[in-house]
Amino acid sequence: MKNNYFCISYSICIAMVLVILFIVLFFLLPDLYISLVLMKDAAWWAHVLLWLPTIVVLGLMLTFKGGISATKIQLFSVLALCFALPKIAFAALSLLGRLLGHVWSQATFIGNSFGVIVASSIALLAFYGVFFGWKALTVKEVKLSFPDLPEAFDGYRIVQLSDLHVGTYGDKTAYLEKIVHRVNDEQADLVVFTGDLINLSPEEISPFEQVLSELKAKDGVLSVLGNHDYGIYGMSRRQPLDIREVATPVIEAERRMGWELLLNEHRFIHRGADSLAVVGVENTSKPPFPNIGDLKGAMAGISEGTFTILLSHDPTHWRMEVVSETDIPLMLAGHTHAMQFKIGSWSPVKWIYPEWSGLYEKGSQQLYVSEGIGGGFPFRLGTKPEIVVITLERDATK
């Protein structure tokens, strides 16, 4: 466990350096190009307006040592997506036009004009994603068929929630209240949460404990931990030897909310003489994420032939261990958020995760990956925060 922590800590330090470098270049380079090349004769106030978002971001970076609040994250998201990204697009197209202008006289004008159009389009889409897209809640109905599903569970309904990331909402509970009401309206047999309750710190949960404790289902609420729930991204000077030490407040909060957190363990659900097992493992991932799940230990005591549902936060676990070493018919996961950006059925996250959204099948085994509710920052475009309602069906013909 100690080696796991130090590996994660080192990876996070490297990632933080790269992120800071990226932020500086992301904001500074386009401003320098526009200011020095295109606005040489502009009034002083025009330069101030150009540089204002970058100045605010640099100021925000200086305050991050005092803690990263939901307000800071939201402000940074607005500045990065609605201002910096459009300026980068414009600067790139303008620079390309200027380079081509040496061989084609109209290229400079076309590059600047096209840059304005593209930058304006990006700004409008980003504005929607930051202010509206990340709260455009949807309910997705999914039917999954299995030949060996016990008869008493034919029509069994499971609501899957994933990746709430409550720190993104600060202390405002209205949106989570809406989610809880929508879930309870489904009157499901079971609610499952597939990890990432927090962003950085267990303290983020406090404003939402009462709201989330109102989630109801006939067979209760079962949950597992995600990579964020170990608090590794919020560590500063404090260096625990065991990442579970930081996860303890999250574990205690979920239990106070009445959720049954499965830490490498399982629970049986009975309907008359029939039963199924729900298995929950701790986060099982590839570096730099925590990898402390114990699937074999979690399944100890489950009889062969018992219909089993696995809750595991990271969908990479399916290929790592589930398909290759078990006959578990259904795994539910989250984690990817579809990178909070999707065009039709495509997202750049597919370059990282082979299974990143929706249903995947291999032989008689199925994986369903939820695109989740929240994210590390308030933005979604093309992918809506989703409540997934899964209906299990017995299909003897499969």
Steps between C-alpha positions, in 0.01 A plus 500: 500500500788738579660443159161557338465834678848627417460398135174697487652797685797519261271475196278777635801730557612450140144554378468823700821639347374414152161654572654826624727515195203430275291773666774757454547414132126459441432857608822690436604400148183604311487829694861575411441426133182706477641789704842527333409407144137596439437779751822702486310824437196427717400720794629409846153397621471247217819332624360501854182324382706247306721415796236521774398128496866396515573739785203362696615141438852575619348659810286189553808278477659696783194439720486122440740444793219619725268232366309431180135596543207436269490871418866502396451190284197651329672833438806325359277287273325809363829678431670197344215377282321822410805725453833317477387216273340733242811720506722199436284397203507852359876541552576165335289576191627856479863387523439237233349767275800728552742220411305411187479871421860489381389292201134606469406860574141427608599236756560747784153655469335158465691363802392791720139487378468125538669528839235745620219268385652190661589683822149646529344156447724344764418779746124451453522121541725537802261751654216248463709216645613703802169661590240247381639173365636366827155514662289373206399190696361204307357158593624216281300176482701184431380138471755222550420134429659192656413131453598408855321783683286346778130514409407703806733779376347525153411870478726598792578873474831655602575873498868567443654829610867573450757777543300755696814706580306705755785746550408656166175631652652680797224512762207536258268201542222576246646295214567194714150529645371481143708189437377329816137576414542364145659181635231448763228556240629188321406287804784265414578171669860606559715815472872456438770767507817413309746740661651850508280672755757778554749705301780577744396493864256303718376833639322557168235245603376690806241728329350201314478227764136566580400523134680183396367309802154537343583264210260207530452158342336175610836330549689811607801687362825313433821686418871467430792742517652672197851635454403849625348358819846419639575873515831466318439814289440718804817400687751774568737488794316214662657172394310198634669164461173336400262661251212331681573745785370786284209291373376430854292824527338420162423147619349631823294764316351243262407279790339792684296562184367146524695374200648151522858544386654180366874490572614185321191317619156393381136500594227252410157616388215253536168464324323195638717196430713689245797725571774700333826642630621858470878522531681828567875551471723789594654698215672271253691691233826544319750764625484777602167406658467291819496127441389340825200293400476135599250329273578148615460601862179684422353189335600259775189319622297538180390160372581401143211577268370794707404790273746775588512875436836672551532867596846630405576865435751475215391317183859390431445246780272305264786409264761481776332231705127453456483359147825308523454336840129489587160419354330806655212580260469874576737774613394862557761778482544875453820708523540623140226772492537462120767766567199736541520562125337297226411549135223258412627164621868602493714636782879542524485289816482191274874547438554424869218261589384227257176480702388849592121533458200272478483124452785265408478123460752219486350155478243470776646790701377859486642833617299819533691828538306804619609843378428617853342804659778745577867556435812667629391828343158637401481434127322255270446519128336222300483273804227558755518413868305178524295287732508147356198278561592137428232234465622141523321252278514123486546378143522123476560522124845661535 
